[in-house]
Amino acid sequence: MILFKLCKKDLQQALKQLRTMIKTRKYNVYVQAVFLIEPGRLTICLSGMETYCRIENEGIGMFEMYFMDFFEAIENNTDPVYTDLNFFLEKTTIQFGNRKMSVLETEFDTDKVMKIVEAPLGTLNYDVNEDKKFYSTFFSKVYCLKKDINTHLNQSDIEKDLDMFAKFLKKYQISRPEISDFIYEKMYEKDPSKLF
């Protein structure tokens, strides 16, 4: 269990920065965000982007939930702009005021959280470790489609899509490695320093 408090205005500003980076198509309501709670700071991470707010907290940890659910809950909050919001994070839910929302994943293990905090900027992309069922950080590679060099895809996003396709195509006896080979055959790895 973690308690943290921050100014509503600061949180809204940080969320709006990230919101501008999400395309407005309907499927983007399922974009997941990671919220990393460390001493005096809340870092909010989307794939390839992150921002932070100053907080007062008891405990450190992280949670993951759908970004638009969190964004709309804060935007629809009727408290005045300069009011402090008090959050209460448990294993499966986060609560502020009278509103309680489900979270997808939580992590309260101090060692794992501190490894993530100490990782270099931009490494907050997550990969599910199937054996241990927890999220671990890795340096996400960036790929481009061979037919469209302006398309940049993070390896973490590709791997999530591969997991989804593998579940759908399992009944047709198509394995994940087959799907992976097919997808990666259409791409090449891009040097991250040359993206911008």
Secondary structure, DSSP 8 states (H G I E B T S, - for coil): -EEEEEEHHHHHHHHHHHHTTS--SGGGGG-EEEEEEETTEEEEEETTEEEEEE-EEES-EEEEEEHHHHHHHHHT--S-TT-EEEEEE-SSEEEETTEEEE-SEEE--HHHHHHHHHS-TT---EEEETTTTEEEE----EEEETTEEEEEEEHHHHHHHHHHHHHHHGGGT--HHHHHHHHHHTEEEE-GGG--
